[in-house]
Amino acid sequence: MVDDSDLGGLDPYNLMAEEATRLEQYFGGLGDNEWDRASRCDGWSIRDVLAHLTSSEEYNRACLDGTVQQLMADWGAKGATDLDSANELGIRAWDGHPTAEVLGTWRDRSTGNLADFRARDGKSVDSSVGEYPARWQAFHLAFELATHADDVYVVVAPGEIADRIGWQAKFGRFALKEAKPEITVEGTGGRNHVCAPDVDVDLTDEEFVQALAARLPDNSTLDPKAAAAISVTP
């Protein structure tokens, strides 16, 4: 069992709700000429990120309904061969639909799925790796929402930045232990000491979170080998 002590005291469903609210308010305030702006996701516009979020809620629903394998088979039948191609299919499925429709669909799906994940707390859901704790899955989803909020340049209130980076770093320590058990990571005082074969680095919470999400800035001085070791983004 993965050590999840870093997650103590955090409510993943509230974190999901907070990030979804930020995104909804941001998307709702965009003008027609802003949707084509490039996001931080290579090759994706801001509208593409919205379409991705909308399509991703189909996977979240499948986790709740126990139909993940069927969903993955459906993606394969449509030509998906890996996560990147599945994501692209999901985005392109919304081409030609009014942006307001895409936003409304994402809002409805995310709200319903969040409520059902919260109701499943303490139990498990389906996933691509089989039965998985609903609470842990909700943390993964909260982190994904936060990452994509940053991808589309959502502005976070100054008074919320420190707490937001703090919970992401706590989740990141859990996620790194889960995905790469050969790595050790310890966090204290806003810093994270990461050790792996040929890797021994000490990072601020902010840089640690950026590395986890594979979103390090171009001017980062982190060694590429260390960056690859820390990333938990496929």
Secondary structure as GFF3:
##gff-version 3
##sequence-region A 1 234
A	DSSP	three_ten_helix	5	7	.	.	.	ID=ss1
A	DSSP	alpha_helix	12	28	.	.	.	ID=ss2
A	DSSP	three_ten_helix	32	34	.	.	.	ID=ss3
A	DSSP	alpha_helix	46	65	.	.	.	ID=ss4
A	DSSP	alpha_helix	68	77	.	.	.	ID=ss5
A	DSSP	alpha_helix	83	92	.	.	.	ID=ss6
A	DSSP	alpha_helix	99	119	.	.	.	ID=ss7
A	DSSP	beta_strand	124	125	.	.	.	ID=ss8
A	DSSP	beta_strand	132	133	.	.	.	ID=ss9
A	DSSP	alpha_helix	134	151	.	.	.	ID=ss10
A	DSSP	alpha_helix	158	179	.	.	.	ID=ss11
A	DSSP	beta_strand	184	188	.	.	.	ID=ss12
A	DSSP	beta_strand	191	196	.	.	.	ID=ss13
A	DSSP	beta_strand	199	204	.	.	.	ID=ss14
A	DSSP	alpha_helix	205	212	.	.	.	ID=ss15
A	DSSP	alpha_helix	224	230	.	.	.	ID=ss16
###
